[in-house]
């Protein structure tokens, strides 16, 4: 894509993020997304096949960027525990900073349409695999117990972080999400050792 097309593509995704967060996927009409992006309705279809494609692209782009940030940030960690803490910190602080992304990732991840759910799930998979690799690193280094069920534990960690964010949203963001990192990780690290 040319830089101008890429700019418009990003503008549409940013608009979609806001509109979907505020109205839900089913209430987010393409015309609302176009208006928020400052483009004609038809312009949306130059970049996306339909509204479902917009949602899938949102997950691919935003979660992809988050996973890239995780990978870059854990490069210099000295232990698996530090890597998990870094991932949790980024997860909470990025969603706290971008409330629209928090709403979309927490609510729209649970789509009823099976095809949409599969496509979104494919976007989440690299994140879950990253947690799995960190756990394997901890087992191999002797930092975590050798009989750790890595696949179950990765799901528990991802699910716990997911639930902490959901609870924070439901509470009306009355407390700091990023302040929950130590409590979340301390709970898991006691079970991993």
N, CA, C and O of each residue as an XYZ file, in Angstrom:
772
protein
N       0.836     -1.189      0.000
C       0.000      0.000      0.000
C       0.874      1.242      0.000
O       1.923      1.284      0.641
N       0.423      2.249     -0.729
C       1.133      3.529     -0.697
C       0.906      4.160      0.670
O       0.000      3.759      1.402
N       1.726      5.144      1.011
C       1.600      5.762      2.338
C       0.230      6.430      2.510
O      -0.330      6.423      3.606
N      -0.300      6.999      1.442
C      -1.624      7.637      1.518
C      -2.719      6.599      1.763
O      -3.619      6.812      2.575
N      -2.632      5.466      1.047
C      -3.614      4.395      1.242
C      -3.480      3.784      2.636
O      -4.478      3.464      3.282
N      -2.245      3.627      3.089
C      -2.013      3.083      4.417
C      -2.577      4.014      5.491
O      -3.143      3.562      6.486
N      -2.416      5.298      5.274
C      -2.950      6.299      6.201
C      -4.475      6.209      6.264
O      -5.058      6.269      7.346
N      -5.114      6.066      5.114
C      -6.577      5.954      5.068
C      -7.034      4.649      5.716
O      -8.021      4.620      6.451
N      -6.303      3.573      5.433
C      -6.601      2.265      6.029
C      -6.552      2.368      7.552
O      -7.469      1.908      8.232
N      -5.487      2.968      8.093
C      -5.348      3.149      9.539
C      -6.447      4.043     10.099
O      -6.965      3.799     11.188
N      -6.793      5.071      9.347
C      -7.857      5.979      9.776
C      -9.191      5.238      9.895
O      -9.948      5.454     10.842
N      -9.468      4.367      8.933
C     -10.709      3.581      8.969
C     -10.675      2.613     10.153
O     -11.678      2.463     10.851
N      -9.539      1.958     10.388
C      -9.438      1.038     11.521
C      -9.592      1.772     12.849
O     -10.258      1.273     13.756
N      -8.983      2.948     12.972
C      -9.130      3.742     14.200
C     -10.581      4.149     14.416
O     -11.090      4.102     15.536
N     -11.242      4.548     13.334
C     -12.655      4.917     13.420
C     -13.495      3.704     13.807
O     -14.392      3.802     14.644
N     -13.199      2.568     13.196
C     -13.940      1.340     13.496
C     -13.760      0.940     14.955
O     -14.712      0.517     15.611
N     -12.546      1.075     15.457
C     -12.276      0.749     16.852
C     -13.170      1.568     17.771
O     -13.774      1.031     18.699
N     -13.252      2.855     17.514
C     -14.074      3.744     18.337
C     -15.560      3.424     18.188
O     -16.274      3.309     19.185
N     -16.020      3.283     16.971
C     -17.452      3.050     16.721
C     -17.886      1.699     17.281
O     -18.954      1.598     17.883
N     -17.080      0.669     17.092
C     -17.437     -0.656     17.612
C     -17.398     -0.649     19.134
O     -18.262     -1.250     19.773
N     -16.420      0.017     19.722
C     -16.336      0.093     21.185
C     -17.560      0.795     21.765
O     -18.074      0.391     22.808
N     -18.021      1.832     21.099
C     -19.142      2.620     21.613
C     -20.510      2.026     21.294
O     -21.470      2.260     22.028
N     -20.611      1.253     20.198
C     -21.915      0.763     19.749
C     -22.036     -0.755     19.702
O     -23.122     -1.280     19.459
N     -20.937     -1.464     19.932
C     -20.931     -2.909     19.741
C     -20.832     -3.218     18.260
O     -21.118     -2.366     17.418
N     -20.426     -4.440     17.943
C     -20.231     -4.808     16.547
C     -21.531     -4.691     15.754
O     -21.541     -4.135     14.656
N     -22.620     -5.211     16.303
C     -23.879     -5.224     15.561
C     -24.479     -3.823     15.409
O     -25.209     -3.567     14.452
N     -24.183     -2.927     16.332
C     -24.683     -1.558     16.238
C     -23.764     -0.614     15.484
O     -24.093      0.554     15.280
N     -22.631     -1.116     15.078
C     -21.642     -0.287     14.372
C     -21.882     -0.397     12.871
O     -21.389     -1.312     12.211
N     -22.633      0.533     12.360
C     -22.908      0.514     10.921
C     -21.696      1.056     10.157
O     -20.951      1.903     10.649
N     -21.528      0.543      8.948
C     -20.421      0.986      8.102
C     -20.506      2.495      7.882
O     -19.481      3.172      7.807
N     -21.707      3.012      7.781
C     -21.867      4.464      7.581
C     -21.338      5.257      8.777
O     -20.785      6.343      8.604
N     -21.505      4.717      9.993
C     -20.968      5.385     11.195
C     -19.434      5.351     11.171
O     -18.775      6.333     11.513
N     -18.886      4.216     10.765
C     -17.427      4.089     10.686
C     -16.878      5.068      9.647
O     -15.876      5.741      9.888
N     -17.541      5.142      8.490
C     -17.110      6.057      7.426
C     -17.164      7.499      7.907
O     -16.239      8.275      7.666
N     -18.251      7.855      8.589
C     -18.395      9.227      9.086
C     -17.288      9.556     10.087
O     -16.690     10.631     10.028
N     -17.018      8.626     11.006
C     -15.959      8.833     12.007
C     -14.586      8.951     11.346
O     -13.732      9.708     11.809
N     -14.378      8.200     10.262
C     -13.093      8.233      9.546
C     -12.992      9.425      8.601
O     -11.909      9.746      8.113
N     -14.130     10.086      8.343
C     -14.124     11.221      7.425
C     -14.009     10.804      5.975
O     -13.408     11.510      5.164
N     -14.591      9.641      5.643
C     -14.560      9.151      4.262
C     -15.975      8.819      3.813
O     -16.886      8.706      4.634
N     -16.152      8.666      2.521
C     -17.449      8.266      1.980
C     -17.683      6.789      2.300
O     -16.732      6.015      2.413
N     -18.943      6.407      2.444
C     -19.283      5.017      2.760
C     -18.606      4.037      1.807
O     -18.070      3.015      2.237
N     -18.633      4.350      0.512
C     -18.058      3.459     -0.495
C     -16.562      3.267     -0.357
O     -16.024      2.245     -0.782
N     -15.887      4.239      0.234
C     -14.435      4.154      0.414
C     -14.073      2.972      1.318
O     -13.042      2.328      1.127
N     -14.919      2.699      2.289
C     -14.674      1.577      3.201
C     -14.478      0.290      2.399
O     -13.604     -0.521      2.706
N     -15.315      0.116      1.357
C     -15.283     -1.132      0.580
C     -14.093     -1.223     -0.371
O     -13.873     -2.268     -0.983
N     -13.333     -0.155     -0.502
C     -12.082     -0.222     -1.250
C     -10.992     -0.909     -0.421
O     -10.006     -1.409     -0.963
N     -11.187     -0.925      0.902
C     -10.197     -1.478      1.819
C     -10.649     -2.761      2.509
O      -9.825     -3.589      2.897
N     -11.958     -2.918      2.657
C     -12.503     -4.055      3.394
C     -13.700     -4.640      2.647
O     -14.474     -3.909      2.029
N     -13.844     -5.978      2.709
C     -14.958     -6.642      2.024
C     -16.300     -6.313      2.663
O     -17.296     -6.102      1.970
N     -16.316     -6.271      4.013
C     -17.552     -6.040      4.754
C     -17.196     -5.671      6.197
O     -16.024     -5.523      6.542
N     -18.206     -5.528      7.010
C     -17.990     -5.123      8.399
C     -17.219     -6.208      9.168
O     -16.396     -5.891     10.026
N     -17.481     -7.464      8.865
C     -16.765     -8.560      9.519
C     -15.267     -8.478      9.211
O     -14.434     -8.718     10.086
N     -14.935     -8.143      7.981
C     -13.540     -7.996      7.576
C     -12.868     -6.857      8.352
O     -11.687     -6.939      8.688
N     -13.618     -5.813      8.626
C     -13.076     -4.699      9.425
C     -12.734     -5.191     10.828
O     -11.653     -4.900     11.342
N     -13.652     -5.939     11.452
C     -13.409     -6.437     12.809
C     -12.214     -7.391     12.831
O     -11.366     -7.294     13.718
N     -12.141     -8.290     11.888
C     -11.019     -9.227     11.817
C      -9.705     -8.466     11.630
O      -8.703     -8.780     12.272
N      -9.718     -7.472     10.753
C      -8.517     -6.655     10.520
C      -8.113     -5.899     11.775
O      -6.924     -5.742     12.054
N      -9.098     -5.432     12.531
C      -8.806     -4.752     13.796
C      -8.036     -5.677     14.730
O      -7.018     -5.286     15.300
N      -8.525     -6.899     14.883
C      -7.842     -7.854     15.748
C      -6.457     -8.187     15.206
O      -5.489     -8.232     15.965
N      -6.355     -8.420     13.901
C      -5.051     -8.751     13.317
C      -4.051     -7.623     13.533
O      -2.917     -7.864     13.948
N      -4.468     -6.398     13.252
C      -3.557     -5.258     13.343
C      -3.215     -4.906     14.782
O      -2.040     -4.778     15.127
N      -4.223     -4.751     15.619
C      -3.989     -4.282     16.992
C      -3.344     -5.359     17.859
O      -2.404     -5.071     18.600
N      -3.833     -6.591     17.778
C      -3.204     -7.654     18.562
C      -1.832     -8.004     17.997
O      -0.913     -8.339     18.744
N      -1.699     -7.926     16.678
C      -0.387     -8.156     16.065
C       0.637     -7.158     16.568
O       1.771     -7.528     16.874
N       0.250     -5.906     16.653
C       1.150     -4.863     17.159
C       1.493     -5.106     18.627
O       2.628     -4.894     19.053
N       0.501     -5.552     19.393
C       0.722     -5.840     20.808
C       1.695     -7.018     20.975
O       2.600     -6.959     21.808
N       1.513     -8.065     20.201
C       2.414     -9.226     20.274
C       3.824     -8.822     19.846
O       4.801     -9.277     20.441
N       3.941     -7.978     18.827
C       5.265     -7.471     18.427
C       5.919     -6.714     19.581
O       7.116     -6.855     19.831
N       5.123     -5.915     20.275
C       5.628     -5.157     21.424
C       6.077     -6.113     22.539
O       7.108     -5.890     23.173
N       5.300     -7.177     22.772
C       5.691     -8.178     23.773
C       7.044     -8.777     23.415
O       7.948     -8.831     24.249
N       7.176     -9.227     22.172
C       8.420     -9.874     21.730
C       9.613     -8.945     21.914
O      10.656     -9.360     22.421
N       9.461     -7.699     21.507
C      10.560     -6.736     21.640
C      10.906     -6.487     23.109
O      12.077     -6.348     23.463
N       9.891     -6.431     23.947
C      10.108     -6.101     25.364
C      10.686     -7.241     26.180
O      11.387     -7.003     27.163
N      10.405     -8.476     25.788
C      10.922     -9.594     26.598
C      12.306    -10.061     26.155
O      12.895    -10.940     26.784
N      12.824     -9.479     25.083
C      14.159     -9.858     24.585
C      15.219     -9.761     25.680
O      16.088    -10.626     25.792
N      15.142     -8.714     26.476
C      16.188     -8.447     27.469
C      15.837     -8.925     28.876
O      16.557     -8.622     29.827
N      14.744     -9.666     29.017
C      14.392    -10.148     30.356
C      15.329    -11.286     30.737
O      15.759    -12.071     29.891
N      15.633    -11.357     32.016
C      16.603    -12.343     32.499
C      15.955    -13.635     32.964
O      16.646    -14.633     33.166
N      14.653    -13.632     33.136
C      13.980    -14.834     33.608
C      12.600    -14.937     32.975
O      12.069    -13.960     32.446
N      12.031    -16.131     33.039
C      10.674    -16.334     32.527
C       9.672    -15.535     33.357
O       8.700    -15.003     32.820
N       9.907    -15.451     34.656
C       9.016    -14.668     35.526
C       9.025    -13.197     35.105
O       7.975    -12.558     35.041
N      10.208    -12.669     34.820
C      10.300    -11.276     34.350
C       9.586    -11.100     33.018
O       8.935    -10.080     32.791
N       9.705    -12.091     32.135
C       9.031    -12.022     30.839
C       7.512    -12.018     31.023
O       6.811    -11.239     30.378
N       7.004    -12.885     31.902
C       5.549    -12.901     32.165
C       5.091    -11.575     32.756
O       4.037    -11.055     32.391
N       5.888    -11.032     33.670
C       5.534     -9.746     34.287
C       5.505     -8.642     33.222
O       4.624     -7.782     33.240
N       6.456     -8.670     32.309
C       6.509     -7.678     31.232
C       5.278     -7.780     30.341
O       4.668     -6.768     29.997
N       4.917     -9.008     29.968
C       3.729     -9.218     29.127
C       2.477     -8.717     29.836
O       1.657     -8.017     29.242
N       2.336     -9.075     31.099
C       1.162     -8.648     31.865
C       1.115     -7.120     31.991
O       0.058     -6.505     31.853
N       2.276     -6.525     32.253
C       2.336     -5.062     32.377
C       1.922     -4.371     31.070
O       1.138     -3.421     31.084
N       2.446     -4.846     29.965
C       2.087     -4.253     28.669
C       0.602     -4.464     28.388
O      -0.089     -3.541     27.955
N       0.115     -5.671     28.632
C      -1.298     -5.991     28.392
C      -2.197     -5.015     29.154
O      -3.085     -4.391     28.572
N      -1.958     -4.893     30.450
C      -2.809     -4.021     31.269
C      -2.626     -2.545     30.926
O      -3.610     -1.817     30.792
N      -1.387     -2.099     30.783
C      -1.166     -0.666     30.556
C      -1.655     -0.218     29.177
O      -2.182      0.886     29.039
N      -1.484     -1.064     28.158
C      -1.971     -0.688     26.822
C      -3.497     -0.634     26.772
O      -4.063      0.265     26.150
N      -4.166     -1.584     27.421
C      -5.628     -1.569     27.419
C      -6.172     -0.455     28.314
O      -7.234      0.103     28.037
N      -5.451     -0.136     29.377
C      -5.853      0.984     30.227
C      -5.717      2.304     29.464
O      -6.540      3.209     29.600
N      -4.664      2.385     28.667
C      -4.407      3.602     27.877
C      -5.389      3.737     26.714
O      -5.742      4.851     26.328
N      -5.829      2.621     26.160
C      -6.710      2.652     24.987
C      -8.014      1.927     25.325
O      -8.176      0.742     25.034
N      -8.925      2.655     25.936
C     -10.185      2.080     26.413
C     -11.010      1.474     25.283
O     -11.695      0.472     25.489
N     -10.953      2.070     24.090
C     -11.698      1.506     22.959
C     -11.154      0.119     22.604
O     -11.927     -0.799     22.329
N      -9.847     -0.032     22.609
C      -9.252     -1.329     22.339
C      -9.639     -2.330     23.432
O      -9.904     -3.498     23.147
N      -9.669     -1.869     24.661
C     -10.074     -2.748     25.769
C     -11.487     -3.266     25.543
O     -11.733     -4.466     25.665
N     -12.414     -2.379     25.215
C     -13.795     -2.811     24.986
C     -13.896     -3.791     23.814
O     -14.571     -4.816     23.908
N     -13.231     -3.472     22.730
C     -13.332     -4.337     21.547
C     -12.702     -5.701     21.818
O     -13.285     -6.726     21.462
N     -11.523     -5.733     22.442
C     -10.895     -7.030     22.685
C     -11.666     -7.857     23.708
O     -11.699     -9.083     23.607
N     -12.278     -7.217     24.674
C     -12.985     -7.970     25.710
C     -14.379     -8.412     25.280
O     -14.809     -9.514     25.622
N     -15.074     -7.583     24.550
C     -16.461     -7.891     24.194
C     -16.549     -8.581     22.841
O     -17.223     -9.603     22.714
N     -15.893     -8.049     21.848
C     -16.068     -8.553     20.486
C     -15.301     -9.841     20.220
O     -15.526    -10.503     19.208
N     -14.399    -10.195     21.123
C     -13.686    -11.466     21.008
C     -14.669    -12.636     21.098
O     -14.399    -13.722     20.586
N     -15.789    -12.408     21.740
C     -16.775    -13.459     21.990
C     -17.948    -13.379     21.010
O     -19.106    -13.334     21.423
N     -17.648    -13.363     19.745
C     -18.684    -13.282     18.709
C     -19.472    -14.582     18.627
O     -18.936    -15.666     18.854
N     -20.753    -14.453     18.300
C     -21.595    -15.641     18.167
C     -21.397    -16.323     16.810
O     -21.568    -17.537     16.703
N     -21.044    -15.570     15.787
C     -20.820    -16.133     14.461
C     -19.549    -16.985     14.476
O     -18.462    -16.478     14.753
N     -19.687    -18.268     14.180
C     -18.564    -19.208     14.298
C     -17.394    -18.859     13.390
O     -16.240    -18.979     13.801
N     -17.671    -18.429     12.164
C     -16.586    -18.080     11.238
C     -15.825    -16.851     11.729
O     -14.598    -16.792     11.646
N     -16.560    -15.887     12.232
C     -15.939    -14.676     12.770
C     -15.116    -15.025     14.007
O     -14.011    -14.514     14.187
N     -15.652    -15.889     14.849
C     -14.952    -16.307     16.056
C     -13.652    -17.033     15.704
O     -12.635    -16.835     16.368
N     -13.678    -17.873     14.664
C     -12.465    -18.585     14.230
C     -11.407    -17.604     13.723
O     -10.228    -17.725     14.055
N     -11.836    -16.644     12.925
C     -10.892    -15.668     12.366
C     -10.272    -14.812     13.468
O      -9.074    -14.531     13.441
N     -11.084    -14.402     14.430
C     -10.569    -13.617     15.556
C      -9.638    -14.483     16.400
O      -8.594    -14.020     16.860
N     -10.022    -15.744     16.600
C      -9.187    -16.671     17.361
C      -7.804    -16.840     16.753
O      -6.815    -16.977     17.473
N      -7.735    -16.830     15.436
C      -6.442    -16.934     14.758
C      -5.552    -15.744     15.090
O      -4.329    -15.874     15.123
N      -6.158    -14.586     15.335
C      -5.392    -13.390     15.700
C      -4.882    -13.464     17.131
O      -3.855    -12.870     17.457
N      -5.594    -14.189     17.987
C      -5.221    -14.310     19.397
C      -4.154    -15.396     19.592
O      -3.385    -15.346     20.552
N      -4.112    -16.355     18.701
C      -3.220    -17.514     18.843
C      -1.750    -17.144     19.061
O      -1.115    -17.736     19.934
N      -1.169    -16.183     18.301
C       0.246    -15.844     18.548
C       0.502    -15.334     19.970
O       1.585    -15.544     20.516
N      -0.476    -14.677     20.562
C      -0.349    -14.181     21.933
C      -0.291    -15.367     22.900
O       0.554    -15.403     23.795
N      -1.176    -16.318     22.718
C      -1.206    -17.492     23.587
C       0.068    -18.321     23.405
O       0.606    -18.856     24.374
N       0.549    -18.427     22.163
C       1.796    -19.157     21.899
C       2.984    -18.461     22.578
O       3.896    -19.128     23.067
N       2.973    -17.145     22.609
C       4.046    -16.408     23.276
C       4.081    -16.766     24.760
O       5.152    -17.018     25.314
N       2.918    -16.789     25.403
C       2.858    -17.163     26.819
C       3.372    -18.593     26.996
O       4.107    -18.883     27.940
N       2.981    -19.479     26.085
C       3.444    -20.873     26.135
C       4.972    -20.946     26.054
O       5.596    -21.691     26.809
N       5.573    -20.182     25.148
C       7.035    -20.199     24.992
C       7.741    -19.680     26.242
O       8.798    -20.183     26.623
N       7.148    -18.670     26.873
C       7.738    -18.144     28.117
C       7.692    -19.227     29.197
O       8.667    -19.424     29.923
N       6.573    -19.919     29.301
C       6.446    -20.985     30.297
C       7.440    -22.118     30.022
O       8.069    -22.637     30.945
N       7.577    -22.497     28.749
C       8.550    -23.540     28.383
C       9.964    -23.111     28.753
O      10.761    -23.915     29.236
N      10.264    -21.843     28.524
C      11.579    -21.293     28.890
C      11.812    -21.445     30.398
O      12.903    -21.814     30.833
N      10.775    -21.157     31.183
C      10.888    -21.287     32.640
C      11.062    -22.718     33.099
O      11.800    -22.981     34.049
N      10.393    -23.645     32.438
C      10.537    -25.071     32.773
C      11.949    -25.539     32.411
O      12.605    -26.208     33.209
N      12.417    -25.189     31.207
C      13.741    -25.627     30.746
C      14.868    -25.068     31.612
O      15.879    -25.735     31.830
N      14.688    -23.845     32.102
C      15.743    -23.245     32.931
C      15.675    -23.715     34.385
O      16.573    -23.420     35.173
N      14.612    -24.446     34.746
C      14.449    -24.893     36.125
C      13.773    -23.862     37.009
O      13.600    -24.080     38.208
N      13.394    -22.743     36.419
C      12.726    -21.685     37.182
C      11.309    -22.111     37.579
O      10.842    -21.786     38.670
N      10.631    -22.838     36.690
C       9.294    -23.363     36.963
C       9.397    -24.868     37.121
O      10.320    -25.497     36.603
N       8.458    -25.432     37.829
C       8.501    -26.874     38.110
C       8.445    -27.692     36.820
O       7.805    -27.299     35.844
N       9.116    -28.819     36.838
C       9.271    -29.639     35.630
C       7.971    -30.312     35.190
O       7.822    -30.638     34.012
N       7.036    -30.526     36.104
C       5.783    -31.195     35.747
C       4.655    -30.206     35.408
O       3.477    -30.565     35.411
N       5.035    -28.980     35.123
C       4.036    -27.951     34.804
C       3.293    -28.309     33.521
O       3.916    -28.632     32.509
N       1.977    -28.252     33.560
C       1.161    -28.446     32.361
C       1.151    -27.100     31.619
O       0.339    -26.223     31.911
N       2.051    -26.959     30.675
C       2.277    -25.677     29.993
C       1.035    -25.214     29.235
O       0.684    -24.036     29.293
N       0.375    -26.111     28.534
C      -0.790    -25.717     27.736
C      -1.947    -25.259     28.625
O      -2.620    -24.278     28.310
N      -2.178    -25.961     29.726
C      -3.229    -25.536     30.654
C      -2.857    -24.209     31.300
O      -3.694    -23.314     31.418
N      -1.609    -24.084     31.714
C      -1.167    -22.871     32.413
C      -1.229    -21.652     31.511
O      -1.601    -20.571     31.968
N      -0.871    -21.800     30.231
C      -0.950    -20.639     29.313
C      -2.394    -20.156     29.213
O      -2.645    -18.952     29.173
N      -3.343    -21.092     29.170
C      -4.762    -20.715     29.101
C      -5.214    -20.036     30.392
O      -5.979    -19.073     30.360
N      -4.739    -20.542     31.519
C      -5.100    -19.945     32.804
C      -4.559    -18.522     32.922
O      -5.259    -17.625     33.394
N      -3.326    -18.318     32.496
C      -2.732    -16.974     32.568
C      -3.462    -16.019     31.632
O      -3.836    -14.916     32.033
N      -3.666    -16.443     30.381
C      -4.380    -15.591     29.430
C      -5.792    -15.302     29.939
O      -6.252    -14.161     29.899
N      -6.471    -16.336     30.415
C      -7.839    -16.172     30.913
C      -7.915    -15.263     32.121
O      -8.853    -14.476     32.249
N      -6.940    -15.361     33.007
C      -6.925    -14.497     34.194
C      -6.738    -13.036     33.797
O      -7.444    -12.157     34.292
N      -5.792    -12.782     32.908
C      -5.583    -11.392     32.468
C      -6.833    -10.863     31.767
O      -7.225     -9.711     31.957
N      -7.441    -11.707     30.967
C      -8.665    -11.351     30.263
C      -9.764    -10.975     31.265
O     -10.449     -9.966     31.094
N      -9.923    -11.781     32.292
C     -10.965    -11.528     33.301
C     -10.672    -10.272     34.120
O     -11.593     -9.533     34.468
N      -9.412    -10.027     34.428
C      -9.049     -8.814     35.170
C      -9.441     -7.574     34.361
O      -9.973     -6.611     34.914
N      -9.177     -7.601     33.060
C      -9.546     -6.460     32.202
C     -11.065     -6.323     32.125
O     -11.592     -5.214     32.215
N     -11.768     -7.437     31.959
C     -13.232     -7.393     31.890
C     -13.818     -6.821     33.176
O     -14.715     -5.979     33.127
N     -13.324     -7.267     34.316
C     -13.812     -6.756     35.611
C     -13.545     -5.265     35.749
O     -14.375     -4.522     36.271
N     -12.385     -4.836     35.280
C     -12.030     -3.413     35.324
C     -13.004     -2.592     34.469
O     -13.441     -1.516     34.878
N     -13.338     -3.108     33.281
C     -14.291     -2.409     32.416
C     -15.673     -2.353     33.061
O     -16.316     -1.303     33.073
N     -16.128     -3.488     33.597
C     -17.449     -3.553     34.228
C     -17.537     -2.604     35.417
O     -18.593     -2.026     35.673
N     -16.428     -2.439     36.149
C     -16.417     -1.558     37.323
C     -16.470     -0.083     36.939
O     -16.628      0.780     37.803
N     -16.340      0.207     35.649
C     -16.313      1.601     35.218
C     -14.928      2.207     35.340
O     -14.787      3.424     35.454
N     -13.901      1.359     35.317
C     -12.504      1.782     35.411
C     -12.251      2.619     36.662
O     -11.617      3.672     36.598
N     -12.754      2.139     37.801
C     -12.654      2.886     39.059
C     -11.308      2.725     39.760
O     -11.076      3.332     40.806
N     -10.438      1.926     39.201
C      -9.116      1.714     39.783
C      -8.122      1.548     38.647
O      -8.506      1.438     37.483
N      -6.862      1.532     38.986
C      -5.816      1.414     37.974
C      -5.673     -0.038     37.533
O      -5.419     -0.921     38.352
N      -5.836     -0.276     36.247
C      -5.655     -1.617     35.702
C      -4.188     -2.025     35.783
O      -3.875     -3.159     36.146
N      -3.294     -1.108     35.449
C      -1.866     -1.442     35.452
C      -1.351     -1.735     36.863
O      -0.312     -2.378     37.018
N      -2.060     -1.274     37.885
C      -1.660     -1.570     39.263
C      -1.988     -3.021     39.652
O      -1.624     -3.462     40.742
N      -2.657     -3.747     38.790
C      -3.039     -5.140     39.069
C      -1.974     -6.154     38.631
O      -2.134     -7.355     38.846
N      -0.901     -5.675     38.024
C       0.132     -6.573     37.499
C       0.731     -7.433     38.605
O       0.779     -8.656     38.473
N       1.189     -6.818     39.695
C       1.866     -7.582     40.749
C       0.951     -8.633     41.358
O       1.376     -9.768     41.572
N      -0.287     -8.278     41.638
C      -1.229     -9.241     42.212
C      -1.491    -10.404     41.281
O      -1.567    -11.552     41.719
N      -1.629    -10.113     39.997
C      -1.874    -11.164     39.012
C      -0.687    -12.111     38.932
O      -0.853    -13.328     39.000
N       0.516    -11.551     38.787
C       1.702    -12.389     38.608
C       2.101    -13.111     39.881
O       2.545    -14.257     39.824
N       1.952    -12.463     41.032
C       2.308    -13.128     42.290
C       1.471    -14.382     42.481
O       1.979    -15.409     42.931
N       0.199    -14.302     42.144
C      -0.690    -15.454     42.253
C      -0.181    -16.617     41.405
O      -0.101    -17.750     41.879
N       0.163    -16.330     40.148
C       0.608    -17.391     39.251
C       2.008    -17.894     39.594
O       2.259    -19.098     39.550
N       2.893    -17.011     39.926
C       4.275    -17.443     40.190
C       4.377    -18.387     41.376
O       5.256    -19.248     41.411
N       3.489    -18.233     42.342
C       3.490    -19.163     43.490
C       3.130    -20.574     43.030
O       3.633    -21.553     43.581
N       2.270    -20.682     42.033
C       1.877    -21.992     41.525
C       2.850    -22.572     40.505
O       2.854    -23.779     40.265
N       3.670    -21.723     39.908
C       4.594    -22.186     38.878
C       5.885    -22.750     39.450
O       6.546    -23.581     38.826
N       6.231    -22.292     40.634
C       7.521    -22.701     41.243
C       7.422    -24.054     41.919
O       8.407    -24.540     42.474
